[in-house]
């Protein structure tokens, strides 16, 4: 169940397997320690998995920051308010803390996200009685992409997974990390009540579907917004209202959405016990994808780009059109078996481009146009290429045609499928 027999032996595979073996031993020790405790059925059981990032960073002598502090040290510094409704890290018992990595988010890649997926899946399958929700602390630079990867890897997760991070280290006096952890805790409490269960991202006061999140700002505490909702209203939005009494946590809006609403309107997915909790293959190879503008690029550069990559995502202009000259070049290379995708950068684009000459050529090429965030699309491409073993196809191919038409068609069909409500 946890092995992948399709992988070719390579240095990349060997490097991944060594890292995976080390982390799976750590995971098994974590599970064994957890089993020694008696879970409280009256409290929400919360597991916190750390990957590093600014959340665990320390400010260095040169003013720069780097992940340095342990997850337990960072959480202890936050002095979270006690809450008799939850079972989590209390400043002493670390049995529910799992420090998986302690790296800058720029160094989080398919290997790390694949291992993170397996750790979460193992915990959910082996000790579900200890889990009502999982909080993953993550650096913000690649947090949207990490949340997207987890969304595809943990389809129909039985428990909510919330990825969060901070703009300032948890150990700084005025860190925003405390507010984010409080919001995560409250969201998991609400999720337990409503059976809301999916991968989401929380930053500032907004909880966003993992495949919808995109980082928009670099300095503000609420740095993320939802690709599918430009007004900043995701499927759950927390308010600044505080509860009266000793528990100081934010109040969240209701998770429900009116029946018959459009697919991209705010809504939360609930766990479906009649569907399987999908266990996927590891993501080991990079999909070799490049995002390319459909204007302001020379023919020579465009030809070189397409020749050197296996999957090209072309960012369309307003109304989903493209430069005629560039479309001609794309058409030429699509005939050679390269995989081409088009993406509209606008969440509300109706993709009405029939009035433009370029659109006629794009339509004839039968290339799908996907309306989704760049991070989600990149993660999905990598997921699908592994699902149908495309990386094996290009490793085995010679110079010339890369993929036969049926392989390309299978890829396009999966990419056009709304796997986890990621497409508008």
C-alpha positions, -999 to 999 in steps of 0.1 A, spaced: 0 0 0 28 24 8 52 13 -20 56 23 -56 68 -6 -78 67 15 -110 97 37 -102 129 34 -122 161 32 -103 179 66 -104 199 88 -80 167 109 -75 148 78 -65 176 67 -41 177 101 -25 140 101 -20 139 66 -5 166 74 20 147 105 31 114 86 32 129 57 52 142 81 78 109 100 81 87 69 82 107 56 112 101 89 128 64 86 120 62 51 134 78 62 167 53 91 168 24 67 164 38 43 190 41 71 215 6 83 208 -9 48 214 5 48 249 -20 76 259 -57 73 264 -75 95 239 -102 118 254 -135 112 236 -148 145 249 -120 167 235 -110 175 200 -78 157 193 -54 180 174 -21 169 158 5 196 148 30 187 122 59 212 116 79 217 85 98 249 94 94 282 76 92 316 93 70 300 120 101 282 134 126 308 124 150 329 145 164 363 135 201 360 128 228 385 135 227 398 99 190 405 102 180 375 80 158 347 93 162 309 91 143 280 105 161 272 138 137 266 167 121 233 174 83 231 168 77 227 206 98 257 214 79 279 189 45 268 202 55 272 238 65 308 231 30 315 218 14 308 252 -18 297 237 -48 300 260 -59 268 277 -90 253 263 -107 223 279 -123 214 246 -91 204 229 -62 179 234 -31 194 219 4 205 230 1 219 265 36 233 268 49 200 283 35 169 267 48 167 231 31 135 221 8 154 196 37 174 180 55 160 150 84 180 137 88 165 102 111 191 87 127 223 98 135 240 65 128 272 46 97 268 25 118 275 -7 133 241 0 100 223 2 96 203 -30 78 172 -44 99 149 -21 90 168 11 53 172 2 50 135 -8 65 125 26 42 149 44 13 133 26 23 98 37 29 108 73 -6 124 75 -22 94 57 -5 69 81 -16 88 111 -52 90 99 -53 53 91 -35 39 120 -47 61 149 -78 79 138 -91 79 174 -64 104 182 -72 128 153 -100 153 149 -78 176 128 -43 182 117 -25 215 116 6 218 94 29 247 100 45 257 67 66 286 52 43 310 34 63 313 1 53 279 -11 24 273 13 -3 275 -14 15 250 -35 20 227 -6 -17 229 3 -25 221 -33 -3 190 -33 -19 178 -2 -54 184 -16 -47 160 -45 -29 134 -24 -54 134 4 -87 132 -15 -117 126 7 -97 129 38 -117 118 68 -104 146 90 -97 183 82 -61 193 74 -52 230 79 -20 244 65 -9 276 81 22 298 86 32 332 99 49 363 86 69 367 117 86 340 139 65 325 166 92 335 192 90 372 184 69 392 208 45 406 182 43 375 161 11 368 141 16 331 147 -5 331 179 -36 344 161 -32 319 133 -29 289 156 -60 302 176 -79 304 143 -68 269 133 -80 255 166 -114 271 163 -118 260 127 -111 224 137 -136 226 165 -162 239 140 -152 212 116 -158 185 142 -193 198 147 -201 200 110 -181 171 95 -162 196 73 -132 177 60 -107 188 34 -73 204 30 -74 241 36 -50 270 41 -53 296 69 -35 329 70 -47 359 89 -84 358 92 -93 337 62 -96 300 57 -93 290 20 -96 258 1 -61 244 -5 -64 245 -42 -79 280 -42 -53 298 -21 -28 322 -36 -3 345 -19 -10 381 -28 11 401 -3 44 397 14 42 419 45 7 418 58 -5 392 82 -34 382 59 -12 375 29 -35 350 11 -67 353 -8 -89 329 -27 -85 325 -64 -122 317 -68 -133 346 -47 -116 380 -53 -135 397 -25 -115 377 0 -145 357 12 -135 320 12 -157 291 22 -150 301 58 -142 336 69 -133 343 105 -143 376 121 -125 397 147 -153 392 172 -141 375 205 -160 353 228 -167 365 263 -150 346 291 -117 330 295 -114 314 261 -102 340 236 -107 325 201 -122 340 170 -158 333 160 -162 317 125 -191 321 101 -212 291 93 -197 265 70 -229 258 51 -238 271 16 -273 274 0 -283 245 -22 -279 252 -59 -251 276 -56 -225 278 -84 -195 255 -79 -170 283 -71 -192 300 -45 -180 297 -9 -186 262 4 -169 235 24 -166 198 16 -177 172 40 -163 137 45 -182 111 25 -178 77 43 -193 60 12 -163 70 -9 -127 57 -3 -100 77 13 -77 77 -18 -42 66 -12 -20 78 -40 15 71 -54 45 91 -43 54 123 -62 91 117 -68 99 132 -102 93 168 -111 68 172 -140 92 195 -159 64 222 -164 70 258 -175 44 286 -174 48 307 -205 32 340 -214 13 342 -248 28 376 -256 61 394 -253 82 364 -261 103 359 -293 98 330 -316 134 318 -310 129 318 -272 95 302 -275 109 273 -297 137 268 -272 114 267 -243 90 242 -259 119 220 -270 133 218 -235 102 210 -215 77 182 -216 46 202 -203 40 238 -213 13 259 -197 5 290 -217 -9 319 -198 -37 334 -219 -45 371 -223 -78 389 -216 -108 369 -228 -87 338 -232 -70 350 -264 -34 348 -275 -10 363 -300 -15 347 -335 23 342 -340 27 324 -307 -4 302 -313 12 291 -346 43 280 -328 23 262 -301 3 244 -327 35 232 -345 49 217 -313 17 201 -301 17 180 -333 51 166 -321 36 150 -290 44 178 -265 18 183 -239 3 218 -241 -22 234 -217 -38 268 -216 -46 287 -184 -68 317 -179 -54 339 -151 -88 353 -142 -110 336 -117 -142 349 -134 -132 345 -170 -160 330 -191 -133 320 -217 -153 336 -245 -128 341 -272 -148 333 -304 -143 368 -317 -105 364 -319 -86 347 -347 -62 330 -323 -92 313 -306 -101 294 -338 -66 279 -339 -67 270 -302 -101 253 -306 -88 232 -335 -59 220 -314 -84 206 -289 -62 218 -260 -81 223 -227 -82 257 -211 -82 255 -173 -94 282 -150 -75 277 -118 -47 291 -97 -11 286 -109 0 268 -77 -30 244 -80 -23 237 -117 13 230 -111 5 206 -83 -22 189 -104 1 184 -134 26 167 -112 -1 146 -96 -16 135 -129 18 128 -145 26 104 -117 -9 89 -117 -6 77 -153 32 73 -151 40 100 -176 75 105 -163 83 69 -172 70 76 -208 94 106 -213 123 88 -197 118 59 -222 112 82 -253 138 90 -279 143 123 -297 112 131 -317 76 125 -307 73 125 -269 39 110 -262 15 91 -284 -19 108 -289 -38 85 -265 -14 94 -237 -19 131 -243 -57 126 -244 -56 107 -211 -36 135 -196 -60 162 -209 -90 143 -196 -77 140 -161 -65 176 -161 -100 187 -171 -116 166 -143 -126 186 -112 -109 163 -87 -112 183 -55 -133 212 -66 -102 231 -79 -116 243 -112 -140 272 -115 
